[in-house]
Amino acid sequence: MEPSQSALDPASHGKEIVHVDASFAPLVPKFMTNRKKEVTTMRQALTAQDFETVRKVAHGMKGAGGSYGFDAVSTMAATIEAAAKQGLSKTIDEELTSLDSYLERVDVIFDEDASGV
Amino acid sequence: MRKQKEQEKKNGVVLLIEDEQDTADLIRLHLEKSGMAVVHARDGRQAVNIMEDIAPPRAVLLDLVVPYLNGFELLKAIRTKPGWEQVPVMVVSGDSDKGDIERMLREGANDYIVKSWGVGVIHHRLRQMLEQVSKGQAA
């Protein structure tokens, strides 16, 4: 089983549900706070056309998202990283909007055994 | 501190080279829960400094992209440092570029894990790698 599965649950009013191993619980609040800060950092860097900063931050987020089981975060960060390499402002802007929205909507459910092993 | 020392004595040290703090915290949490002691370097320079200060660890978890020295340079530093030549190295990367994977394995890494596989898989493969090394040493 994958570490987490993200799914749009119609009954949860647009909330995204992510299942995360219960042992991660102490670290998840900081993980979420840091990802939101990074969205702000990337947004500011995009405004300054600083694609290198966007790329670096997105690269770190891609790995962190995957490690924690937030597959959607990892996927969106990968798209932003690739777009930053090519200087694609519009793609970055759109993906940051999606990422910001996702981080606001996501609900975490802690499972006793969701570590993927 | 006392607990860390006890774990080092019992299970050895894992050197974790990872610049993303949340990822490092998660890997550390997982490994310490299974009784391993973790020494963490946040970038390439710090990793090299730590390598001067500690005995060869039980394993190295090496991020491919870290500031100052990249994973390839760090792997070379590990493989050429006296006493560290046989230390098992697992590359843990956000990237899955086939060329990078093949080059890392060719240049002496024992395994290559993509972070999106999750920390549980990282931990599982680390245990497998250590078991294989133990069997190799016993043979």
Interface residues (C-beta under 8 A of the other chain):
Chain A: E2 P3 S4 D21 S23 F24 P26 L27 K30 F31 N34 H59 G60 K62 G63 A64 G65 G66 S67 Y68 G69 D71 S74 S115 G116 V117
Chain B: D19 E20 Q21 D22 T23 D25 L26 I27 L29 H30 K33 D63 V65 S93 G94 V114 K115 S116 W117 G118 V119 G120 V121 I122 H123 H124
